[in-house]
Amino acid sequence: MGFIRHSRRVNPIYNQAMSKSRSEYVCQQCGRRFARMMGRCPQCGTWNSLVEEVVTPTAAPAVRPLGGGRSAPRRLDEIGGDVDERMPVSISEFGRVLGGGVVPGSIVLIGGDPGIGKSTLLLQVALEIASRQKVLYVSGEESERQIKMRALRLLRSADNGAKEAEVPDQLYLVTETNLAVIEGHLQQLHPDLLIVDSIQTTTLDDLDSSAGSVSQVRECASRLRELAKGSSMAVFLIGHVTKEGAIAGPRVLEHIVDTVLYLEGDRFQSYRLLRSVKNRFGATSEVGVFEMQERGMVEVSNPSEAFLAERMINAPGSAIAVTMEGTRPLLVEVQGLTTPTSFGNPRRTPNGVDFNRVLLVVAVLTRRLGLKLGDQDVFVNVVGGLTIDEPAADLAVAAAITSSIRNAPLRADTVLIGEIGLSGELRMVGQMPARLREAAKLGFKTAIVPKRLRRGEPWPDGMQIIEARSVNQALEHALMAGE
C-alpha cells in the first residue's frame, strides 16, 4: 500500500491529468461557480444565467514575506489631498449627484437602459472637462467617426446652431476593447479623466472567457480601479443593465467602484433621472433631473415645477404629493381613477408607485372608510415618469382614489403628506419641514400632514398646516377644501 501511494505522487500521467483545463459554469448574475450545468442558479435564483468557462490551472503565487511589500504606513497628516479637491462640472445636476464634482482617483459606474442617454451625458461631461483638462474617451461599441458626429451635434446645438463649433483640443477618442492596449494609451497620454463605454465590451487576453462574462467584467474593473487609485485619474464606466433593471454582471462589480449611478426614465417621456445608489464621496439616493432634447441632456433646475406644468386644475382624482429624492424634495402629481370592473376580480394597476402600497391603501379605504372598491378597477399614476418608493405618498394616493370615486376635486393649492397604517392612522414621515418649504416655494397654501405628537422643528410660515390623526380626518379636510 505504501508503494501505491508513492507511485501516485510521482506518476507523471497523474500530474498531467491534474494540470488539464476544466470547464466551470459561472452564473452571470451573482458570479457563483458550479461544476455542472443547471437551469437555475441556487444562490440568486436566476434562470438560464449559467455560462460555461474554461479554467486553466496556474501556478500558485508566491507568498510575499512580512515586510517585503512596497507599501508602508504613513501618518494621516503626511498624506496629501483635500476634501474639496474635485474637478468642477458646469452641469450642476450631474455634479449634485456626484456630491459636488468629480473626485480624482475615483471610479464611477453608470448604468441604464439602452438608448436612455448614458453615452450622450458622459460625452457632454467629457466635452466640458476637456476645455481645461485632458480626457480620453474609449469606446468599444461605436466608431470614432460616430462619436465625433455626436460631439459636433452637441457643440453646435449648445452654440445655437453655429456651423463652426469650437472643439476642445484635449479630448482624445479611441475605439478599443483590449484593456492591455488601453493601458498603453494611458501611459502615453496620462489623462485626468477616462471614460470606458462600456465595461462589458472590455476584455483581457489573460482570460479565456468571452467579453461581458463575470470573470472579464470583474478583472477589467479591478485593473481600472488600480490604475485610478495609483495615478489620481478619474474613471467613468458605462454598464449595461439586465431586463430587471440591475447592472449586468456580478454584484461584486458594484463593490469594486466608488460610486454607482443609474440613469432612469420612461422612453416615452423626455425626463431622465440620474440616481445615486452608492457614493463614497457624497450622499446616496441623490437625484439629478434632465430632459432629453436635440442638444443633448439638458438639466432641469426646478423639477417640481416641470412635473406640475401640465396639471389640470380642480380635476377629480388629482392630488399633490411631496417626495424626497435624496436631500431634494420633489412635488409630483398623483392621479387616481376608479371605474366599474368588467371582470370577476377588479384590477389594481399602479404606474410609478409600489403595487403592494396601492393594495394597502385600497384595503384601508375599503375597511376603515367604507368605500365600495370591491367592484371597482383602480388605476394610480405618477405623472412625469417618476417612481416613488417611500410611503410618504400614501395619503396622496388615498386622496386621489377617494376624489375619483366621489367625483369631488381637491383644491389646487393643497399638498398631502403622510404614511397610512393598517388601522387607518397617519404616521409622520422624515424631513417634513423641508417638504413644506418646497411646497410653499411653489405657491401652495395648504398642507395636510399627520398630527405631530412631539415637539420638533417649527412649521414654515406662509402655509396653513392641517394636522390629522387618521386618514378619515385628512380626507374630510381635503374634500372640504375641494368644496
C-alpha positions as CSV (number, residue, x, y, z in Angstrom):
1,M,0.0,0.0,0.0
2,G,2.9,2.3,0.7
3,F,4.3,1.7,-2.8
4,I,1.0,2.5,-4.4
5,R,0.7,5.8,-2.6
6,H,4.3,6.7,-3.5
7,S,3.6,5.8,-7.2
8,R,0.7,8.2,-7.3
9,R,2.8,11.0,-6.1
10,V,5.4,10.6,-8.8
11,N,3.3,9.3,-11.6
12,P,3.6,11.8,-14.5
13,I,0.3,10.7,-16.0
14,Y,-1.5,11.6,-12.8
15,N,0.2,15.0,-12.6
16,Q,-0.6,15.7,-16.3
17,A,-4.3,14.9,-15.7
18,M,-4.3,17.4,-12.7
19,S,-2.9,20.2,-15.0
20,K,-5.6,19.8,-17.7
21,S,-8.1,22.5,-18.3
22,R,-11.5,22.0,-17.0
23,S,-14.9,23.6,-17.5
24,E,-16.9,25.5,-14.9
25,Y,-20.3,27.0,-15.2
26,V,-20.5,30.6,-13.8
27,C,-23.7,32.5,-13.0
28,Q,-23.6,35.8,-14.9
29,Q,-25.8,37.4,-12.2
30,C,-24.1,36.6,-8.9
31,G,-20.8,35.1,-10.0
32,R,-21.1,31.7,-8.3
33,R,-19.3,28.8,-9.9
34,F,-20.6,25.2,-10.4
35,A,-19.1,22.0,-11.7
36,R,-22.2,21.1,-13.8
37,M,-24.8,22.9,-15.8
38,M,-28.1,23.8,-14.1
39,G,-31.1,25.6,-15.3
40,R,-31.4,27.9,-12.3
41,C,-28.7,29.3,-10.0
42,P,-29.3,28.0,-6.5
43,Q,-27.8,31.2,-5.0
44,C,-29.6,34.0,-6.7
45,G,-32.5,32.1,-8.3
46,T,-31.9,33.4,-11.8
47,W,-32.9,31.2,-14.7
48,N,-30.6,30.4,-17.6
49,S,-27.8,32.5,-16.3
50,L,-25.0,29.9,-16.2
51,V,-22.3,30.2,-18.9
52,E,-19.5,27.7,-19.4
53,E,-16.0,28.9,-18.9
54,V,-12.7,27.1,-19.4
55,V,-10.4,27.3,-16.4
56,T,-6.7,26.6,-16.8
57,P,-4.8,25.9,-13.6
58,T,-2.0,28.3,-12.9
59,A,0.9,28.1,-10.5
60,A,0.1,29.4,-7.0
61,P,1.6,32.9,-6.5
62,A,4.5,33.1,-4.1
63,V,3.6,34.3,-0.7
64,R,5.1,37.8,0.0
65,P,7.0,37.8,3.2
66,L,6.2,40.2,6.0
67,G,8.0,43.5,5.5
68,G,8.8,42.7,1.9
69,G,6.0,44.7,0.3
70,R,6.2,48.1,-1.3
71,S,3.6,49.7,1.0
72,A,4.4,51.5,4.2
73,P,2.2,53.0,6.9
74,R,2.2,56.8,7.0
75,R,0.7,59.3,9.4
76,L,-2.6,60.9,8.4
77,D,-1.1,64.4,8.4
78,E,1.6,63.3,5.9
79,I,-1.0,62.2,3.3
80,G,-1.8,64.8,0.7
81,G,-5.2,65.6,-0.7
82,D,-8.1,67.8,0.4
83,V,-11.8,67.1,0.8
84,D,-12.6,69.9,-1.6
85,E,-10.2,68.7,-4.3
86,R,-12.7,67.9,-7.1
87,M,-13.0,68.6,-10.8
88,P,-15.7,71.1,-11.2
89,V,-18.5,70.3,-13.6
90,S,-20.7,73.0,-15.1
91,I,-23.6,70.6,-15.4
92,S,-24.9,71.3,-11.9
93,E,-27.3,68.3,-11.8
94,F,-24.5,65.9,-12.6
95,G,-22.2,67.4,-10.0
96,R,-25.0,67.3,-7.4
97,V,-25.4,63.6,-7.8
98,L,-21.6,63.0,-7.5
99,G,-21.5,65.1,-4.3
100,G,-20.0,68.3,-5.7
101,G,-17.8,67.3,-8.6
102,V,-15.6,64.6,-9.9
103,V,-13.1,63.2,-7.4
104,P,-9.6,62.5,-8.8
105,G,-8.7,58.8,-8.4
106,S,-12.4,57.7,-8.2
107,I,-14.1,55.1,-10.3
108,V,-17.8,55.7,-11.2
109,L,-20.2,53.2,-12.7
110,I,-23.2,54.5,-14.7
111,G,-25.9,52.0,-15.7
112,G,-29.2,52.4,-17.6
113,D,-31.4,51.0,-20.3
114,P,-30.2,51.1,-24.0
115,G,-30.9,54.5,-25.6
116,I,-31.6,56.2,-22.3
117,G,-28.7,58.7,-22.8
118,K,-25.7,57.3,-20.9
119,S,-23.2,57.9,-23.7
120,T,-24.7,61.3,-24.5
121,L,-24.4,62.5,-20.9
122,L,-20.8,61.4,-20.5
123,L,-19.8,62.9,-23.8
124,Q,-21.2,66.2,-22.7
125,V,-19.2,65.9,-19.5
126,A,-16.1,65.0,-21.5
127,L,-16.5,68.0,-23.8
128,E,-16.9,70.3,-20.8
129,I,-13.9,69.0,-18.8
130,A,-11.7,68.8,-21.9
131,S,-11.7,72.5,-22.2
132,R,-9.3,72.6,-19.2
133,Q,-8.1,69.0,-18.6
134,K,-7.1,66.0,-20.7
135,V,-9.8,63.4,-21.3
136,L,-9.6,60.0,-23.0
137,Y,-12.9,58.5,-24.3
138,V,-12.6,54.8,-25.0
139,S,-15.5,53.2,-27.0
140,G,-16.0,49.6,-27.7
141,E,-19.4,49.9,-29.3
142,E,-19.1,52.9,-31.6
143,S,-16.6,54.1,-34.1
144,E,-14.6,57.3,-33.7
145,R,-16.5,58.9,-36.5
146,Q,-19.8,58.3,-34.8
147,I,-18.6,59.8,-31.6
148,K,-17.3,62.9,-33.4
149,M,-20.6,63.4,-35.2
150,R,-22.5,63.3,-31.9
151,A,-19.9,65.6,-30.3
152,L,-20.3,68.2,-33.1
153,R,-24.0,68.0,-32.9
154,L,-23.9,68.7,-29.2
155,L,-21.5,71.5,-29.6
156,R,-23.5,73.2,-32.4
157,S,-26.7,72.8,-30.5
158,A,-25.1,74.4,-27.4
159,D,-23.8,77.3,-29.6
160,N,-27.3,78.0,-31.0
161,G,-26.8,76.0,-34.2
162,A,-23.4,77.5,-35.2
163,K,-21.9,75.9,-38.3
164,E,-18.3,76.0,-36.9
165,A,-18.2,74.7,-33.4
166,E,-15.1,75.0,-31.2
167,V,-13.9,71.5,-30.5
168,P,-11.8,71.1,-27.3
169,D,-8.2,70.2,-28.1
170,Q,-7.7,68.0,-25.0
171,L,-10.4,65.4,-25.8
172,Y,-9.0,62.2,-27.3
173,L,-11.0,59.4,-28.8
174,V,-10.1,55.7,-29.4
175,T,-12.0,52.6,-30.4
176,E,-10.6,49.7,-28.4
177,T,-11.7,46.8,-26.4
178,N,-8.4,45.3,-25.3
179,L,-7.5,46.5,-21.8
180,A,-3.8,46.0,-22.4
181,V,-3.9,48.3,-25.4
182,I,-5.9,50.8,-23.4
183,E,-3.3,50.8,-20.6
184,G,-0.7,51.6,-23.2
185,H,-2.7,54.6,-24.3
186,L,-3.0,55.7,-20.7
187,Q,0.8,55.5,-20.2
188,Q,1.3,57.7,-23.3
189,L,-1.4,60.4,-22.7
190,H,-1.7,60.5,-18.8
191,P,-5.3,61.8,-18.9
192,D,-7.1,63.3,-16.0
193,L,-10.4,61.6,-16.9
194,L,-11.0,58.2,-18.6
195,I,-14.4,57.2,-20.0
196,V,-14.9,53.5,-20.9
197,D,-18.0,52.7,-23.0
198,S,-18.7,50.0,-22.0
199,I,-17.2,47.8,-19.3
200,Q,-19.0,44.8,-20.8
201,T,-17.0,45.1,-24.1
202,T,-13.6,45.4,-22.5
203,T,-11.5,42.2,-22.4
204,L,-8.2,40.8,-21.1
205,D,-6.2,38.4,-23.1
206,D,-5.1,36.5,-20.0
207,L,-8.7,35.2,-19.6
208,D,-10.3,32.6,-21.9
209,S,-13.9,33.7,-21.3
210,S,-15.8,35.9,-23.7
211,A,-16.4,39.6,-23.4
212,G,-19.1,40.5,-20.9
213,S,-18.7,37.4,-18.7
214,V,-18.3,37.5,-15.0
215,S,-14.6,37.0,-14.9
216,Q,-13.9,39.5,-17.7
217,V,-16.0,42.3,-16.1
218,R,-14.6,41.7,-12.7
219,E,-11.0,41.6,-13.7
220,C,-11.2,44.6,-16.1
221,A,-12.9,46.7,-13.4
222,S,-10.3,45.7,-10.8
223,R,-7.5,46.7,-13.2
224,L,-9.1,50.0,-13.9
225,R,-9.6,50.6,-10.2
226,E,-5.9,50.0,-9.6
227,L,-5.0,52.5,-12.4
228,A,-7.3,55.1,-11.0
229,K,-6.0,54.8,-7.4
230,G,-2.4,54.8,-8.5
231,S,-2.5,57.8,-10.8
232,S,-5.3,60.0,-9.4
233,M,-7.1,59.6,-12.7
234,A,-10.9,59.7,-12.5
235,V,-12.6,56.8,-14.4
236,F,-16.2,56.5,-15.6
237,L,-17.5,53.1,-16.6
238,I,-20.7,52.7,-18.6
239,G,-22.5,49.4,-17.8
240,H,-25.4,47.7,-19.4
241,V,-28.5,46.6,-17.4
242,T,-30.5,43.4,-17.4
243,K,-34.2,43.2,-18.1
244,E,-34.8,43.5,-14.3
245,G,-33.1,46.9,-14.3
246,A,-29.9,45.8,-12.4
247,I,-26.4,46.4,-13.9
248,A,-25.4,43.3,-15.9
249,G,-22.7,41.2,-14.3
250,P,-21.9,40.2,-10.8
251,R,-22.8,42.3,-7.8
252,V,-19.1,42.4,-6.9
253,L,-18.8,45.0,-9.7
254,E,-20.8,47.5,-7.7
255,H,-18.4,46.8,-4.7
256,I,-15.3,47.5,-6.8
257,V,-16.3,51.0,-7.8
258,D,-16.7,54.1,-5.6
259,T,-19.9,55.4,-7.0
260,V,-22.9,53.7,-8.7
261,L,-25.3,55.8,-10.7
262,Y,-28.5,54.8,-12.5
263,L,-29.9,56.8,-15.4
264,E,-33.7,56.1,-15.3
265,G,-36.7,57.2,-17.2
266,D,-39.5,56.2,-19.5
267,R,-38.5,56.1,-23.1
268,F,-41.8,57.7,-24.0
269,Q,-41.1,60.6,-21.6
270,S,-38.5,63.3,-22.1
271,Y,-37.3,63.4,-18.5
272,R,-34.4,61.4,-17.2
273,L,-33.4,60.8,-13.6
274,L,-29.8,60.2,-12.6
275,R,-30.0,58.4,-9.3
276,S,-27.1,57.7,-6.9
277,V,-27.4,54.3,-5.1
278,K,-23.8,54.2,-3.8
279,N,-21.4,57.1,-3.3
280,R,-18.3,57.1,-1.1
281,F,-17.8,60.8,-1.7
282,G,-21.4,62.2,-1.2
283,A,-24.9,61.4,-0.2
284,T,-26.7,58.4,-1.6
285,S,-30.2,58.4,-3.1
286,E,-29.4,61.8,-4.6
287,V,-31.2,62.6,-7.9
288,G,-30.5,64.8,-10.8
289,V,-33.2,65.6,-13.3
290,F,-32.5,66.0,-17.0
291,E,-34.6,66.5,-20.1
292,M,-33.6,64.8,-23.4
293,Q,-33.6,67.4,-26.1
294,E,-31.9,67.8,-29.5
295,R,-28.9,69.4,-27.9
296,G,-28.4,66.5,-25.5
297,M,-29.3,66.1,-21.8
298,V,-30.4,69.4,-20.5
299,E,-30.6,69.8,-16.8
300,V,-33.9,70.8,-15.1
301,S,-33.1,73.3,-12.4
302,N,-36.7,73.2,-10.9
303,P,-38.0,69.7,-11.4
304,S,-41.1,70.1,-9.3
305,E,-42.4,73.0,-11.5
306,A,-41.7,70.9,-14.6
307,F,-43.6,67.9,-13.2
308,L,-46.6,70.1,-12.4
309,A,-46.6,72.1,-15.6
310,E,-49.3,70.2,-17.4
311,R,-51.5,69.6,-14.4
312,M,-55.3,70.2,-14.9
313,I,-56.6,72.4,-12.0
314,N,-59.5,71.1,-9.9
315,A,-59.8,67.8,-11.7
316,P,-61.2,64.8,-9.7
317,G,-58.7,62.2,-8.9
318,S,-55.7,64.5,-8.8
319,A,-53.6,65.1,-5.7
320,I,-50.1,66.6,-5.0
321,A,-47.5,64.6,-3.1
322,V,-44.1,65.7,-1.8
323,T,-41.5,63.0,-2.0
324,M,-37.8,63.1,-1.0
325,E,-35.2,62.0,-3.5
326,G,-32.0,62.1,-1.5
327,T,-31.8,65.5,0.0
328,R,-34.1,67.1,-2.5
329,P,-37.9,67.4,-2.1
330,L,-40.0,66.9,-5.3
331,L,-43.6,67.8,-5.8
332,V,-45.4,65.4,-8.1
333,E,-49.0,64.8,-9.2
334,V,-50.6,61.6,-8.3
335,Q,-53.6,60.6,-10.3
336,G,-56.3,58.1,-9.3
337,L,-59.1,56.7,-11.4
338,T,-61.8,54.2,-10.4
339,T,-64.2,52.6,-12.8
340,P,-66.7,49.6,-12.5
341,T,-64.9,46.4,-13.4
342,S,-65.8,44.2,-16.3
343,F,-64.2,41.1,-14.8
344,G,-64.7,38.9,-11.8
345,N,-61.7,40.3,-10.0
346,P,-61.2,44.0,-10.0
347,R,-57.8,45.3,-11.4
348,R,-55.3,47.3,-9.4
349,T,-52.9,49.0,-11.9
350,P,-50.2,51.2,-10.4
351,N,-47.7,53.2,-12.5
352,G,-44.8,54.9,-10.6
353,V,-45.8,53.6,-7.1
354,D,-45.4,50.2,-5.5
355,F,-48.1,47.7,-6.2
356,N,-48.2,46.5,-2.6
357,R,-48.6,50.0,-1.3
358,V,-51.6,50.5,-3.6
359,L,-53.2,47.3,-2.3
360,L,-52.6,48.5,1.3
361,V,-54.2,51.9,0.6
362,V,-57.2,50.3,-1.1
363,A,-57.7,47.9,1.8
364,V,-57.7,50.7,4.3
365,L,-60.1,52.8,2.3
366,T,-62.4,49.8,2.0
367,R,-62.3,48.7,5.6
368,R,-61.8,51.9,7.5
369,L,-63.7,54.4,5.4
370,G,-66.4,52.1,3.9
371,L,-65.6,52.9,0.3
372,K,-67.0,50.3,-2.1
373,L,-63.9,49.5,-4.1
374,G,-64.5,45.7,-4.3
375,D,-66.2,46.1,-7.7
376,Q,-64.0,49.0,-9.0
377,D,-60.9,48.9,-11.1
378,V,-58.3,51.2,-9.5
379,F,-55.6,52.9,-11.5
380,V,-52.9,55.0,-9.9
381,N,-50.4,57.0,-12.0
382,V,-47.4,59.3,-11.1
383,V,-47.1,62.0,-13.7
384,G,-43.7,62.6,-15.3
385,G,-42.3,59.1,-15.3
386,L,-41.1,59.4,-11.7
387,T,-41.1,56.3,-9.4
388,I,-42.0,56.9,-5.7
389,D,-40.6,54.3,-3.3
390,E,-41.3,55.9,0.0
391,P,-44.6,55.6,1.9
392,A,-45.0,59.4,2.3
393,A,-47.2,59.4,-0.8
394,D,-49.8,57.1,0.8
395,L,-52.1,60.0,1.8
396,A,-51.9,61.5,-1.7
397,V,-52.7,58.1,-3.3
398,A,-55.7,57.7,-0.9
399,A,-56.9,61.2,-1.7
400,A,-56.7,60.7,-5.4
401,I,-58.7,57.4,-5.3
402,T,-61.3,58.9,-2.9
403,S,-61.6,62.0,-5.1
404,S,-62.2,59.9,-8.2
405,I,-64.8,57.6,-6.7
406,R,-66.7,60.5,-5.2
407,N,-66.1,62.8,-8.2
408,A,-65.1,65.6,-5.8
409,P,-62.0,67.5,-6.8
410,L,-59.3,68.7,-4.3
411,R,-58.3,72.3,-4.1
412,A,-55.4,73.1,-6.4
413,D,-53.2,74.7,-3.7
414,T,-53.2,71.7,-1.2
415,V,-50.5,69.1,-0.7
416,L,-50.9,65.9,1.2
417,I,-48.1,64.2,3.0
418,G,-48.2,61.1,5.3
419,E,-47.9,57.4,5.7
420,I,-51.0,55.3,6.2
421,G,-51.1,52.5,8.8
422,L,-53.3,49.4,8.7
423,S,-55.5,50.9,11.4
424,G,-56.2,53.9,9.3
425,E,-53.9,56.1,11.3
426,L,-51.5,58.7,9.8
427,R,-47.8,58.4,10.6
428,M,-45.2,61.1,10.5
429,V,-42.5,60.9,7.8
430,G,-39.0,62.3,7.8
431,Q,-37.8,65.8,6.7
432,M,-41.3,67.3,6.9
433,P,-40.1,70.9,7.2
434,A,-38.0,70.6,4.1
435,R,-41.0,69.2,2.2
436,L,-43.3,72.0,3.4
437,R,-40.8,74.7,2.5
438,E,-40.5,73.3,-1.1
439,A,-44.3,73.3,-1.3
440,A,-44.5,76.9,-0.1
441,K,-41.9,78.0,-2.5
442,L,-44.0,76.8,-5.4
443,G,-47.1,78.7,-4.2
444,F,-49.1,76.0,-2.3
445,K,-51.1,77.5,0.6
446,T,-52.4,74.4,2.5
447,A,-50.7,71.2,3.6
448,I,-52.5,68.2,5.2
449,V,-50.0,66.3,7.4
450,P,-50.1,63.7,10.2
451,K,-50.6,65.1,13.7
452,R,-47.3,65.9,15.4
453,L,-47.2,64.1,18.8
454,R,-43.9,65.6,19.9
455,R,-42.3,69.0,19.6
456,G,-39.8,69.4,16.8
457,E,-38.8,72.0,14.2
458,P,-41.5,74.6,13.7
459,W,-43.6,74.6,10.6
460,P,-42.6,77.1,7.9
461,D,-44.5,80.4,7.8
462,G,-46.9,81.3,5.0
463,M,-48.8,77.9,4.8
464,Q,-51.9,76.6,6.6
465,I,-50.9,73.3,8.2
466,I,-53.8,70.9,8.9
467,E,-52.8,68.1,11.2
468,A,-54.9,64.9,11.1
469,R,-54.7,61.8,13.3
470,S,-56.4,59.4,10.8
471,V,-56.8,59.1,7.1
472,N,-60.5,59.7,7.6
473,Q,-59.9,63.1,9.1
474,A,-57.4,64.0,6.5
475,L,-59.7,63.1,3.6
476,E,-62.6,65.1,5.2
477,H,-60.3,68.2,5.3
478,A,-59.1,67.5,1.8
479,L,-62.6,67.1,0.3
480,M,-63.9,70.1,2.4
481,A,-61.2,72.1,0.8
482,G,-62.4,70.9,-2.5
483,E,-65.9,72.1,-1.7
